Amino acid sequence: LTRMGSTVQAVALDSAGKALPHSAVIWMCSGRAWIDQGGTVHSLGGGEIRVTAWVGGKRADATITMSSEG
């Protein structure tokens, strides 16, 4: 759970658990937020946000819950 107006850093990991460079990832998100191509999720309001990372034709999803309380 994170607060509205805050940021969260997303990281895509390879099969060995090593962080991939952001230049290798296409980031997307849905919900009341946006994500830049450096993997920083910027909250615009409360609720669930789905973050998607595309790497080499493979997709990984995660859900973040933002609190509407500032």
CHARMM-style PDB file with segment names, atoms N, HN, CA, C and O in Angstrom:
ATOM      1  N   LEU     1       0.859  -1.183   0.000  1.00  0.00      PROA
ATOM      2  CA  LEU     1       0.000   0.000   0.000  1.00  0.00      PROA
ATOM      3  C   LEU     1       0.891   1.227   0.000  1.00  0.00      PROA
ATOM      4  O   LEU     1       1.825   1.336   0.794  1.00  0.00      PROA
ATOM      5  N   THR     2       0.595   2.126  -0.880  1.00  0.00      PROA
ATOM      6  HN  THR     2      -0.164   2.037  -1.525  1.00  0.00      PROA
ATOM      7  CA  THR     2       1.383   3.339  -0.984  1.00  0.00      PROA
ATOM      8  C   THR     2       0.429   4.526  -1.053  1.00  0.00      PROA
ATOM      9  O   THR     2      -0.741   4.341  -1.388  1.00  0.00      PROA
ATOM     10  N   ARG     3       0.880   5.714  -0.754  1.00  0.00      PROA
ATOM     11  HN  ARG     3       1.831   5.864  -0.482  1.00  0.00      PROA
ATOM     12  CA  ARG     3       0.002   6.887  -0.694  1.00  0.00      PROA
ATOM     13  C   ARG     3      -0.138   7.600  -2.030  1.00  0.00      PROA
ATOM     14  O   ARG     3       0.785   7.644  -2.843  1.00  0.00      PROA
ATOM     15  N   MET     4      -1.338   8.163  -2.227  1.00  0.00      PROA
ATOM     16  HN  MET     4      -2.089   8.128  -1.566  1.00  0.00      PROA
ATOM     17  CA  MET     4      -1.624   8.952  -3.420  1.00  0.00      PROA
ATOM     18  C   MET     4      -0.610  10.081  -3.545  1.00  0.00      PROA
ATOM     19  O   MET     4      -0.239  10.701  -2.548  1.00  0.00      PROA
ATOM     20  N   GLY     5      -0.169  10.343  -4.747  1.00  0.00      PROA
ATOM     21  HN  GLY     5      -0.470   9.839  -5.556  1.00  0.00      PROA
ATOM     22  CA  GLY     5       0.786  11.414  -5.005  1.00  0.00      PROA
ATOM     23  C   GLY     5       2.236  10.977  -4.865  1.00  0.00      PROA
ATOM     24  O   GLY     5       3.147  11.747  -5.166  1.00  0.00      PROA
ATOM     25  N   SER     6       2.456   9.753  -4.414  1.00  0.00      PROA
ATOM     26  HN  SER     6       1.716   9.127  -4.169  1.00  0.00      PROA
ATOM     27  CA  SER     6       3.827   9.265  -4.253  1.00  0.00      PROA
ATOM     28  C   SER     6       4.273   8.527  -5.516  1.00  0.00      PROA
ATOM     29  O   SER     6       3.495   8.359  -6.455  1.00  0.00      PROA
ATOM     30  N   THR     7       5.511   8.097  -5.526  1.00  0.00      PROA
ATOM     31  HN  THR     7       6.143   8.233  -4.763  1.00  0.00      PROA
ATOM     32  CA  THR     7       6.026   7.305  -6.642  1.00  0.00      PROA
ATOM     33  C   THR     7       6.511   5.957  -6.125  1.00  0.00      PROA
ATOM     34  O   THR     7       6.849   5.807  -4.951  1.00  0.00      PROA
ATOM     35  N   VAL     8       6.538   4.994  -7.016  1.00  0.00      PROA
ATOM     36  HN  VAL     8       6.264   5.115  -7.970  1.00  0.00      PROA
ATOM     37  CA  VAL     8       7.038   3.655  -6.730  1.00  0.00      PROA
ATOM     38  C   VAL     8       7.970   3.287  -7.879  1.00  0.00      PROA
ATOM     39  O   VAL     8       7.648   3.531  -9.041  1.00  0.00      PROA
ATOM     40  N   GLN     9       9.112   2.708  -7.566  1.00  0.00      PROA
ATOM     41  HN  GLN     9       9.374   2.509  -6.622  1.00  0.00      PROA
ATOM     42  CA  GLN     9      10.060   2.304  -8.606  1.00  0.00      PROA
ATOM     43  C   GLN     9       9.812   0.848  -8.995  1.00  0.00      PROA
ATOM     44  O   GLN     9       9.934  -0.049  -8.161  1.00  0.00      PROA
ATOM     45  N   ALA    10       9.468   0.614 -10.251  1.00  0.00      PROA
ATOM     46  HN  ALA    10       9.368   1.343 -10.929  1.00  0.00      PROA
ATOM     47  CA  ALA    10       9.278  -0.746 -10.767  1.00  0.00      PROA
ATOM     48  C   ALA    10      10.600  -1.254 -11.332  1.00  0.00      PROA
ATOM     49  O   ALA    10      11.385  -0.495 -11.901  1.00  0.00      PROA
ATOM     50  N   VAL    11      10.827  -2.551 -11.164  1.00  0.00      PROA
ATOM     51  HN  VAL    11      10.189  -3.167 -10.702  1.00  0.00      PROA
ATOM     52  CA  VAL    11      12.043  -3.186 -11.666  1.00  0.00      PROA
ATOM     53  C   VAL    11      11.650  -4.510 -12.305  1.00  0.00      PROA
ATOM     54  O   VAL    11      10.919  -5.293 -11.698  1.00  0.00      PROA
ATOM     55  N   ALA    12      12.117  -4.769 -13.506  1.00  0.00      PROA
ATOM     56  HN  ALA    12      12.711  -4.133 -13.999  1.00  0.00      PROA
ATOM     57  CA  ALA    12      11.904  -6.055 -14.168  1.00  0.00      PROA
ATOM     58  C   ALA    12      13.128  -6.922 -13.909  1.00  0.00      PROA
ATOM     59  O   ALA    12      14.265  -6.466 -14.032  1.00  0.00      PROA
ATOM     60  N   LEU    13      12.877  -8.186 -13.546  1.00  0.00      PROA
ATOM     61  HN  LEU    13      11.953  -8.555 -13.446  1.00  0.00      PROA
ATOM     62  CA  LEU    13      13.965  -9.111 -13.215  1.00  0.00      PROA
ATOM     63  C   LEU    13      14.061 -10.218 -14.251  1.00  0.00      PROA
ATOM     64  O   LEU    13      13.050 -10.640 -14.812  1.00  0.00      PROA
ATOM     65  N   ASP    14      15.273 -10.686 -14.504  1.00  0.00      PROA
ATOM     66  HN  ASP    14      16.094 -10.343 -14.049  1.00  0.00      PROA
ATOM     67  CA  ASP    14      15.438 -11.839 -15.385  1.00  0.00      PROA
ATOM     68  C   ASP    14      15.182 -13.120 -14.593  1.00  0.00      PROA
ATOM     69  O   ASP    14      14.859 -13.054 -13.407  1.00  0.00      PROA
ATOM     70  N   SER    15      15.319 -14.269 -15.222  1.00  0.00      PROA
ATOM     71  HN  SER    15      15.582 -14.323 -16.185  1.00  0.00      PROA
ATOM     72  CA  SER    15      15.017 -15.543 -14.566  1.00  0.00      PROA
ATOM     73  C   SER    15      15.954 -15.847 -13.388  1.00  0.00      PROA
ATOM     74  O   SER    15      15.627 -16.675 -12.537  1.00  0.00      PROA
ATOM     75  N   ALA    16      17.099 -15.192 -13.335  1.00  0.00      PROA
ATOM     76  HN  ALA    16      17.365 -14.520 -14.026  1.00  0.00      PROA
ATOM     77  CA  ALA    16      18.037 -15.377 -12.225  1.00  0.00      PROA
ATOM     78  C   ALA    16      17.808 -14.361 -11.105  1.00  0.00      PROA
ATOM     79  O   ALA    16      18.513 -14.371 -10.096  1.00  0.00      PROA
ATOM     80  N   GLY    17      16.810 -13.477 -11.290  1.00  0.00      PROA
ATOM     81  HN  GLY    17      16.236 -13.469 -12.110  1.00  0.00      PROA
ATOM     82  CA  GLY    17      16.509 -12.474 -10.277  1.00  0.00      PROA
ATOM     83  C   GLY    17      17.339 -11.209 -10.390  1.00  0.00      PROA
ATOM     84  O   GLY    17      17.338 -10.380  -9.479  1.00  0.00      PROA
ATOM     85  N   LYS    18      18.043 -11.055 -11.497  1.00  0.00      PROA
ATOM     86  HN  LYS    18      18.043 -11.728 -12.237  1.00  0.00      PROA
ATOM     87  CA  LYS    18      18.880  -9.870 -11.719  1.00  0.00      PROA
ATOM     88  C   LYS    18      18.057  -8.792 -12.430  1.00  0.00      PROA
ATOM     89  O   LYS    18      17.314  -9.090 -13.365  1.00  0.00      PROA
ATOM     90  N   ALA    19      18.192  -7.536 -11.983  1.00  0.00      PROA
ATOM     91  HN  ALA    19      18.795  -7.293 -11.223  1.00  0.00      PROA
ATOM     92  CA  ALA    19      17.447  -6.427 -12.578  1.00  0.00      PROA
ATOM     93  C   ALA    19      17.870  -6.209 -14.027  1.00  0.00      PROA
ATOM     94  O   ALA    19      19.058  -6.181 -14.348  1.00  0.00      PROA
ATOM     95  N   LEU    20      16.871  -6.055 -14.890  1.00  0.00      PROA
ATOM     96  HN  LEU    20      15.906  -6.077 -14.629  1.00  0.00      PROA
ATOM     97  CA  LEU    20      17.121  -5.749 -16.295  1.00  0.00      PROA
ATOM     98  C   LEU    20      17.251  -4.241 -16.472  1.00  0.00      PROA
ATOM     99  O   LEU    20      16.628  -3.482 -15.729  1.00  0.00      PROA
ATOM    100  N   PRO    21      18.043  -3.793 -17.433  1.00  0.00      PROA
ATOM    101  CA  PRO    21      18.131  -2.346 -17.680  1.00  0.00      PROA
ATOM    102  C   PRO    21      16.787  -1.833 -18.206  1.00  0.00      PROA
ATOM    103  O   PRO    21      16.117  -2.513 -18.982  1.00  0.00      PROA
ATOM    104  N   HSD    22      16.404  -0.639 -17.779  1.00  0.00      PROA
ATOM    105  HN  HSD    22      16.948  -0.086 -17.148  1.00  0.00      PROA
ATOM    106  CA  HSD    22      15.116  -0.073 -18.209  1.00  0.00      PROA
ATOM    107  C   HSD    22      15.048   0.093 -19.722  1.00  0.00      PROA
ATOM    108  O   HSD    22      13.956   0.106 -20.291  1.00  0.00      PROA
ATOM    109  N   SER    23      16.202   0.220 -20.384  1.00  0.00      PROA
ATOM    110  HN  SER    23      17.088   0.209 -19.922  1.00  0.00      PROA
ATOM    111  CA  SER    23      16.214   0.348 -21.844  1.00  0.00      PROA
ATOM    112  C   SER    23      15.735  -0.925 -22.531  1.00  0.00      PROA
ATOM    113  O   SER    23      15.386  -0.892 -23.711  1.00  0.00      PROA
ATOM    114  N   ALA    24      15.713  -2.062 -21.806  1.00  0.00      PROA
ATOM    115  HN  ALA    24      15.997  -2.090 -20.847  1.00  0.00      PROA
ATOM    116  CA  ALA    24      15.256  -3.329 -22.367  1.00  0.00      PROA
ATOM    117  C   ALA    24      13.777  -3.588 -22.106  1.00  0.00      PROA
ATOM    118  O   ALA    24      13.230  -4.591 -22.566  1.00  0.00      PROA
ATOM    119  N   VAL    25      13.120  -2.680 -21.362  1.00  0.00      PROA
ATOM    120  HN  VAL    25      13.564  -1.866 -20.989  1.00  0.00      PROA
ATOM    121  CA  VAL    25      11.745  -2.889 -20.911  1.00  0.00      PROA
ATOM    122  C   VAL    25      10.819  -1.847 -21.530  1.00  0.00      PROA
ATOM    123  O   VAL    25      11.164  -0.668 -21.608  1.00  0.00      PROA
ATOM    124  N   ILE    26       9.652  -2.287 -21.964  1.00  0.00      PROA
ATOM    125  HN  ILE    26       9.373  -3.245 -21.901  1.00  0.00      PROA
ATOM    126  CA  ILE    26       8.578  -1.362 -22.333  1.00  0.00      PROA
ATOM    127  C   ILE    26       7.585  -1.401 -21.179  1.00  0.00      PROA
ATOM    128  O   ILE    26       6.977  -2.438 -20.913  1.00  0.00      PROA
ATOM    129  N   TRP    27       7.422  -0.279 -20.498  1.00  0.00      PROA
ATOM    130  HN  TRP    27       7.916   0.564 -20.714  1.00  0.00      PROA
ATOM    131  CA  TRP    27       6.554  -0.178 -19.325  1.00  0.00      PROA
ATOM    132  C   TRP    27       5.185   0.370 -19.709  1.00  0.00      PROA
ATOM    133  O   TRP    27       5.073   1.248 -20.565  1.00  0.00      PROA
ATOM    134  N   MET    28       4.147  -0.159 -19.066  1.00  0.00      PROA
ATOM    135  HN  MET    28       4.238  -0.872 -18.371  1.00  0.00      PROA
ATOM    136  CA  MET    28       2.777   0.355 -19.220  1.00  0.00      PROA
ATOM    137  C   MET    28       2.091   0.244 -17.867  1.00  0.00      PROA
ATOM    138  O   MET    28       2.480  -0.576 -17.036  1.00  0.00      PROA
ATOM    139  N   CYS    29       1.076   1.061 -17.645  1.00  0.00      PROA
ATOM    140  HN  CYS    29       0.759   1.727 -18.320  1.00  0.00      PROA
ATOM    141  CA  CYS    29       0.257   0.869 -16.450  1.00  0.00      PROA
ATOM    142  C   CYS    29      -1.161   1.331 -16.728  1.00  0.00      PROA
ATOM    143  O   CYS    29      -1.413   2.132 -17.629  1.00  0.00      PROA
ATOM    144  N   SER    30      -2.082   0.805 -15.929  1.00  0.00      PROA
ATOM    145  HN  SER    30      -1.877   0.155 -15.197  1.00  0.00      PROA
ATOM    146  CA  SER    30      -3.483   1.211 -16.006  1.00  0.00      PROA
ATOM    147  C   SER    30      -3.958   1.517 -14.601  1.00  0.00      PROA
ATOM    148  O   SER    30      -3.391   1.033 -13.622  1.00  0.00      PROA
ATOM    149  N   GLY    31      -4.982   2.308 -14.510  1.00  0.00      PROA
ATOM    150  HN  GLY    31      -5.443   2.701 -15.305  1.00  0.00      PROA
ATOM    151  CA  GLY    31      -5.466   2.780 -13.219  1.00  0.00      PROA
ATOM    152  C   GLY    31      -5.146   4.257 -13.100  1.00  0.00      PROA
ATOM    153  O   GLY    31      -4.854   4.919 -14.096  1.00  0.00      PROA
ATOM    154  N   ARG    32      -5.199   4.767 -11.894  1.00  0.00      PROA
ATOM    155  HN  ARG    32      -5.436   4.229 -11.085  1.00  0.00      PROA
ATOM    156  CA  ARG    32      -4.989   6.192 -11.672  1.00  0.00      PROA
ATOM    157  C   ARG    32      -3.513   6.491 -11.444  1.00  0.00      PROA
ATOM    158  O   ARG    32      -3.109   6.939 -10.371  1.00  0.00      PROA
ATOM    159  N   ALA    33      -2.722   6.232 -12.472  1.00  0.00      PROA
ATOM    160  HN  ALA    33      -3.050   5.868 -13.344  1.00  0.00      PROA
ATOM    161  CA  ALA    33      -1.278   6.457 -12.409  1.00  0.00      PROA
ATOM    162  C   ALA    33      -0.708   6.436 -13.815  1.00  0.00      PROA
ATOM    163  O   ALA    33      -1.389   6.056 -14.767  1.00  0.00      PROA
ATOM    164  N   TRP    34       0.537   6.844 -13.935  1.00  0.00      PROA
ATOM    165  HN  TRP    34       1.090   7.153 -13.161  1.00  0.00      PROA
ATOM    166  CA  TRP    34       1.279   6.691 -15.188  1.00  0.00      PROA
ATOM    167  C   TRP    34       2.677   6.223 -14.831  1.00  0.00      PROA
ATOM    168  O   TRP    34       3.137   6.422 -13.706  1.00  0.00      PROA
ATOM    169  N   ILE    35       3.347   5.605 -15.781  1.00  0.00      PROA
ATOM    170  HN  ILE    35       2.974   5.443 -16.695  1.00  0.00      PROA
ATOM    171  CA  ILE    35       4.699   5.106 -15.567  1.00  0.00      PROA
ATOM    172  C   ILE    35       5.608   5.663 -16.657  1.00  0.00      PROA
ATOM    173  O   ILE    35       5.255   5.666 -17.836  1.00  0.00      PROA
ATOM    174  N   ASP    36       6.776   6.130 -16.248  1.00  0.00      PROA
ATOM    175  HN  ASP    36       7.063   6.128 -15.290  1.00  0.00      PROA
ATOM    176  CA  ASP    36       7.726   6.610 -17.248  1.00  0.00      PROA
ATOM    177  C   ASP    36       8.600   5.433 -17.690  1.00  0.00      PROA
ATOM    178  O   ASP    36       8.535   4.361 -17.089  1.00  0.00      PROA
ATOM    179  N   GLN    37       9.401   5.615 -18.712  1.00  0.00      PROA
ATOM    180  HN  GLN    37       9.454   6.486 -19.201  1.00  0.00      PROA
ATOM    181  CA  GLN    37      10.188   4.510 -19.246  1.00  0.00      PROA
ATOM    182  C   GLN    37      11.431   4.212 -18.412  1.00  0.00      PROA
ATOM    183  O   GLN    37      12.244   3.362 -18.774  1.00  0.00      PROA
ATOM    184  N   GLY    38      11.569   4.921 -17.291  1.00  0.00      PROA
ATOM    185  HN  GLY    38      10.908   5.611 -16.997  1.00  0.00      PROA
ATOM    186  CA  GLY    38      12.587   4.577 -16.300  1.00  0.00      PROA
ATOM    187  C   GLY    38      12.009   3.698 -15.204  1.00  0.00      PROA
ATOM    188  O   GLY    38      12.708   3.356 -14.250  1.00  0.00      PROA
ATOM    189  N   GLY    39      10.710   3.321 -15.334  1.00  0.00      PROA
ATOM    190  HN  GLY    39      10.143   3.599 -16.109  1.00  0.00      PROA
ATOM    191  CA  GLY    39      10.063   2.431 -14.387  1.00  0.00      PROA
ATOM    192  C   GLY    39       9.484   3.098 -13.157  1.00  0.00      PROA
ATOM    193  O   GLY    39       9.109   2.406 -12.210  1.00  0.00      PROA
ATOM    194  N   THR    40       9.397   4.432 -13.138  1.00  0.00      PROA
ATOM    195  HN  THR    40       9.702   4.994 -13.907  1.00  0.00      PROA
ATOM    196  CA  THR    40       8.822   5.122 -11.989  1.00  0.00      PROA
ATOM    197  C   THR    40       7.321   5.284 -12.194  1.00  0.00      PROA
ATOM    198  O   THR    40       6.872   5.885 -13.170  1.00  0.00      PROA
ATOM    199  N   VAL    41       6.544   4.725 -11.236  1.00  0.00      PROA
ATOM    200  HN  VAL    41       6.909   4.237 -10.443  1.00  0.00      PROA
ATOM    201  CA  VAL    41       5.088   4.820 -11.258  1.00  0.00      PROA
ATOM    202  C   VAL    41       4.698   6.072 -10.486  1.00  0.00      PROA
ATOM    203  O   VAL    41       5.090   6.245  -9.333  1.00  0.00      PROA
ATOM    204  N   HSD    42       3.919   6.950 -11.130  1.00  0.00      PROA
ATOM    205  HN  HSD    42       3.600   6.810 -12.067  1.00  0.00      PROA
ATOM    206  CA  HSD    42       3.472   8.208 -10.533  1.00  0.00      PROA
ATOM    207  C   HSD    42       1.979   8.103 -10.239  1.00  0.00      PROA
ATOM    208  O   HSD    42       1.170   8.000 -11.161  1.00  0.00      PROA
ATOM    209  N   SER    43       1.614   8.129  -8.968  1.00  0.00      PROA
ATOM    210  HN  SER    43       2.272   8.213  -8.219  1.00  0.00      PROA
ATOM    211  CA  SER    43       0.223   7.988  -8.542  1.00  0.00      PROA
ATOM    212  C   SER    43      -0.568   9.264  -8.798  1.00  0.00      PROA
ATOM    213  O   SER    43      -0.082  10.368  -8.552  1.00  0.00      PROA
ATOM    214  N   LEU    44      -1.805   9.102  -9.299  1.00  0.00      PROA
ATOM    215  HN  LEU    44      -2.201   8.206  -9.499  1.00  0.00      PROA
ATOM    216  CA  LEU    44      -2.719  10.222  -9.506  1.00  0.00      PROA
ATOM    217  C   LEU    44      -3.959  10.121  -8.618  1.00  0.00      PROA
ATOM    218  O   LEU    44      -4.773  11.045  -8.589  1.00  0.00      PROA
ATOM    219  N   GLY    45      -4.111   9.025  -7.903  1.00  0.00      PROA
ATOM    220  HN  GLY    45      -3.451   8.275  -7.926  1.00  0.00      PROA
ATOM    221  CA  GLY    45      -5.278   8.831  -7.047  1.00  0.00      PROA
ATOM    222  C   GLY    45      -5.252   7.455  -6.419  1.00  0.00      PROA
ATOM    223  O   GLY    45      -4.350   6.656  -6.667  1.00  0.00      PROA
ATOM    224  N   GLY    46      -6.254   7.194  -5.605  1.00  0.00      PROA
ATOM    225  HN  GLY    46      -6.986   7.844  -5.403  1.00  0.00      PROA
ATOM    226  CA  GLY    46      -6.327   5.925  -4.896  1.00  0.00      PROA
ATOM    227  C   GLY    46      -6.833   4.796  -5.782  1.00  0.00      PROA
ATOM    228  O   GLY    46      -7.391   5.036  -6.853  1.00  0.00      PROA
ATOM    229  N   GLY    47      -6.633   3.566  -5.328  1.00  0.00      PROA
ATOM    230  HN  GLY    47      -6.179   3.371  -4.458  1.00  0.00      PROA
ATOM    231  CA  GLY    47      -7.130   2.393  -6.029  1.00  0.00      PROA
ATOM    232  C   GLY    47      -6.018   1.500  -6.521  1.00  0.00      PROA
ATOM    233  O   GLY    47      -4.841   1.727  -6.240  1.00  0.00      PROA
ATOM    234  N   GLU    48      -6.415   0.467  -7.271  1.00  0.00      PROA
ATOM    235  HN  GLU    48      -7.371   0.283  -7.499  1.00  0.00      PROA
ATOM    236  CA  GLU    48      -5.443  -0.479  -7.798  1.00  0.00      PROA
ATOM    237  C   GLU    48      -4.840   0.014  -9.105  1.00  0.00      PROA
ATOM    238  O   GLU    48      -5.529   0.574  -9.958  1.00  0.00      PROA
ATOM    239  N   ILE    49      -3.560  -0.205  -9.237  1.00  0.00      PROA
ATOM    240  HN  ILE    49      -3.001  -0.660  -8.544  1.00  0.00      PROA
ATOM    241  CA  ILE    49      -2.814   0.143 -10.443  1.00  0.00      PROA
ATOM    242  C   ILE    49      -2.141  -1.134 -10.931  1.00  0.00      PROA
ATOM    243  O   ILE    49      -1.469  -1.819 -10.160  1.00  0.00      PROA
ATOM    244  N   ARG    50      -2.318  -1.450 -12.196  1.00  0.00      PROA
ATOM    245  HN  ARG    50      -2.864  -0.894 -12.822  1.00  0.00      PROA
ATOM    246  CA  ARG    50      -1.652  -2.617 -12.785  1.00  0.00      PROA
ATOM    247  C   ARG    50      -0.457  -2.117 -13.591  1.00  0.00      PROA
ATOM    248  O   ARG    50      -0.595  -1.277 -14.480  1.00  0.00      PROA
ATOM    249  N   VAL    51       0.707  -2.646 -13.262  1.00  0.00      PROA
ATOM    250  HN  VAL    51       0.819  -3.327 -12.539  1.00  0.00      PROA
ATOM    251  CA  VAL    51       1.948  -2.310 -13.967  1.00  0.00      PROA
ATOM    252  C   VAL    51       2.321  -3.503 -14.843  1.00  0.00      PROA
ATOM    253  O   VAL    51       2.321  -4.646 -14.387  1.00  0.00      PROA
ATOM    254  N   THR    52       2.640  -3.220 -16.106  1.00  0.00      PROA
ATOM    255  HN  THR    52       2.640  -2.291 -16.476  1.00  0.00      PROA
ATOM    256  CA  THR    52       3.026  -4.261 -17.053  1.00  0.00      PROA
ATOM    257  C   THR    52       4.411  -3.953 -17.600  1.00  0.00      PROA
ATOM    258  O   THR    52       4.710  -2.818 -17.972  1.00  0.00      PROA
ATOM    259  N   ALA    53       5.249  -4.980 -17.644  1.00  0.00      PROA
ATOM    260  HN  ALA    53       5.006  -5.902 -17.342  1.00  0.00      PROA
ATOM    261  CA  ALA    53       6.583  -4.876 -18.246  1.00  0.00      PROA
ATOM    262  C   ALA    53       6.642  -5.841 -19.417  1.00  0.00      PROA
ATOM    263  O   ALA    53       6.337  -7.024 -19.266  1.00  0.00      PROA
ATOM    264  N   TRP    54       7.036  -5.340 -20.588  1.00  0.00      PROA
ATOM    265  HN  TRP    54       7.284  -4.379 -20.710  1.00  0.00      PROA
ATOM    266  CA  TRP    54       7.261  -6.179 -21.770  1.00  0.00      PROA
ATOM    267  C   TRP    54       8.758  -6.229 -22.021  1.00  0.00      PROA
ATOM    268  O   TRP    54       9.407  -5.193 -22.162  1.00  0.00      PROA
ATOM    269  N   VAL    55       9.307  -7.446 -22.076  1.00  0.00      PROA
ATOM    270  HN  VAL    55       8.780  -8.288 -21.961  1.00  0.00      PROA
ATOM    271  CA  VAL    55      10.738  -7.641 -22.331  1.00  0.00      PROA
ATOM    272  C   VAL    55      10.882  -8.777 -23.333  1.00  0.00      PROA
ATOM    273  O   VAL    55      10.485  -9.906 -23.045  1.00  0.00      PROA
ATOM    274  N   GLY    56      11.435  -8.500 -24.487  1.00  0.00      PROA
ATOM    275  HN  GLY    56      11.758  -7.583 -24.721  1.00  0.00      PROA
ATOM    276  CA  GLY    56      11.684  -9.537 -25.483  1.00  0.00      PROA
ATOM    277  C   GLY    56      10.455 -10.347 -25.843  1.00  0.00      PROA
ATOM    278  O   GLY    56      10.552 -11.558 -26.045  1.00  0.00      PROA
ATOM    279  N   GLY    57       9.290  -9.698 -25.927  1.00  0.00      PROA
ATOM    280  HN  GLY    57       9.211  -8.715 -25.763  1.00  0.00      PROA
ATOM    281  CA  GLY    57       8.055 -10.381 -26.287  1.00  0.00      PROA
ATOM    282  C   GLY    57       7.371 -11.091 -25.137  1.00  0.00      PROA
ATOM    283  O   GLY    57       6.318 -11.700 -25.331  1.00  0.00      PROA
ATOM    284  N   LYS    58       7.944 -11.029 -23.940  1.00  0.00      PROA
ATOM    285  HN  LYS    58       8.799 -10.535 -23.782  1.00  0.00      PROA
ATOM    286  CA  LYS    58       7.334 -11.639 -22.759  1.00  0.00      PROA
ATOM    287  C   LYS    58       6.754 -10.553 -21.869  1.00  0.00      PROA
ATOM    288  O   LYS    58       7.280  -9.442 -21.796  1.00  0.00      PROA
ATOM    289  N   ARG    59       5.654 -10.893 -21.190  1.00  0.00      PROA
ATOM    290  HN  ARG    59       5.226 -11.795 -21.249  1.00  0.00      PROA
ATOM    291  CA  ARG    59       4.922  -9.923 -20.377  1.00  0.00      PROA
ATOM    292  C   ARG    59       4.905 -10.361 -18.912  1.00  0.00      PROA
ATOM    293  O   ARG    59       4.744 -11.540 -18.599  1.00  0.00      PROA
ATOM    294  N   ALA    60       5.076  -9.381 -18.029  1.00  0.00      PROA
ATOM    295  HN  ALA    60       5.207  -8.423 -18.283  1.00  0.00      PROA
ATOM    296  CA  ALA    60       4.926  -9.611 -16.585  1.00  0.00      PROA
ATOM    297  C   ALA    60       4.054  -8.500 -16.030  1.00  0.00      PROA
ATOM    298  O   ALA    60       4.204  -7.338 -16.409  1.00  0.00      PROA
ATOM    299  N   ASP    61       3.137  -8.857 -15.128  1.00  0.00      PROA
ATOM    300  HN  ASP    61       3.016  -9.801 -14.821  1.00  0.00      PROA
ATOM    301  CA  ASP    61       2.215  -7.889 -14.533  1.00  0.00      PROA
ATOM    302  C   ASP    61       2.351  -7.884 -13.014  1.00  0.00      PROA
ATOM    303  O   ASP    61       2.681  -8.899 -12.402  1.00  0.00      PROA
ATOM    304  N   ALA    62       2.093  -6.730 -12.423  1.00  0.00      PROA
ATOM    305  HN  ALA    62       1.825  -5.905 -12.920  1.00  0.00      PROA
ATOM    306  CA  ALA    62       2.042  -6.594 -10.964  1.00  0.00      PROA
ATOM    307  C   ALA    62       0.944  -5.591 -10.636  1.00  0.00      PROA
ATOM    308  O   ALA    62       0.620  -4.724 -11.448  1.00  0.00      PROA
ATOM    309  N   THR    63       0.380  -5.713  -9.452  1.00  0.00      PROA
ATOM    310  HN  THR    63       0.643  -6.418  -8.792  1.00  0.00      PROA
ATOM    311  CA  THR    63      -0.659  -4.787  -9.002  1.00  0.00      PROA
ATOM    312  C   THR    63      -0.170  -4.057  -7.763  1.00  0.00      PROA
ATOM    313  O   THR    63       0.382  -4.666  -6.846  1.00  0.00      PROA
ATOM    314  N   ILE    64      -0.378  -2.745  -7.746  1.00  0.00      PROA
ATOM    315  HN  ILE    64      -0.826  -2.250  -8.491  1.00  0.00      PROA
ATOM    316  CA  ILE    64      -0.029  -1.888  -6.614  1.00  0.00      PROA
ATOM    317  C   ILE    64      -1.339  -1.254  -6.127  1.00  0.00      PROA
ATOM    318  O   ILE    64      -2.162  -0.833  -6.941  1.00  0.00      PROA
ATOM    319  N   THR    65      -1.535  -1.184  -4.814  1.00  0.00      PROA
ATOM    320  HN  THR    65      -0.866  -1.525  -4.152  1.00  0.00      PROA
ATOM    321  CA  THR    65      -2.720  -0.521  -4.270  1.00  0.00      PROA
ATOM    322  C   THR    65      -2.286   0.810  -3.687  1.00  0.00      PROA
ATOM    323  O   THR    65      -1.407   0.876  -2.827  1.00  0.00      PROA
ATOM    324  N   MET    66      -2.929   1.887  -4.178  1.00  0.00      PROA
ATOM    325  HN  MET    66      -3.643   1.833  -4.876  1.00  0.00      PROA
ATOM    326  CA  MET    66      -2.641   3.238  -3.694  1.00  0.00      PROA
ATOM    327  C   MET    66      -3.729   3.671  -2.728  1.00  0.00      PROA
ATOM    328  O   MET    66      -4.916   3.503  -3.009  1.00  0.00      PROA
ATOM    329  N   SER    67      -3.341   4.216  -1.615  1.00  0.00      PROA
ATOM    330  HN  SER    67      -2.377   4.353  -1.387  1.00  0.00      PROA
ATOM    331  CA  SER    67      -4.281   4.770  -0.645  1.00  0.00      PROA
ATOM    332  C   SER    67      -4.759   6.121  -1.153  1.00  0.00      PROA
ATOM    333  O   SER    67      -3.975   6.892  -1.707  1.00  0.00      PROA
ATOM    334  N   SER    68      -6.052   6.411  -0.966  1.00  0.00      PROA
ATOM    335  HN  SER    68      -6.689   5.785  -0.517  1.00  0.00      PROA
ATOM    336  CA  SER    68      -6.576   7.714  -1.395  1.00  0.00      PROA
ATOM    337  C   SER    68      -6.323   8.778  -0.341  1.00  0.00      PROA
ATOM    338  O   SER    68      -6.631   9.948  -0.570  1.00  0.00      PROA
ATOM    339  N   GLU    69      -5.772   8.406   0.805  1.00  0.00      PROA
ATOM    340  HN  GLU    69      -5.522   7.456   0.990  1.00  0.00      PROA
ATOM    341  CA  GLU    69      -5.460   9.365   1.857  1.00  0.00      PROA
ATOM    342  C   GLU    69      -4.091   9.955   1.614  1.00  0.00      PROA
ATOM    343  O   GLU    69      -3.128   9.223   1.390  1.00  0.00      PROA
ATOM    344  N   GLY    70      -3.992  11.297   1.657  1.00  0.00      PROA
ATOM    345  HN  GLY    70      -4.775  11.892   1.839  1.00  0.00      PROA
ATOM    346  CA  GLY    70      -2.724  11.953   1.416  1.00  0.00      PROA
ATOM    347  C   GLY    70      -1.983  12.071   2.642  1.00  0.00      PROA
ATOM    348  OT1 GLY    70      -0.873  12.603   2.645  1.00  0.00      PROA
TER     349      GLY     70
END
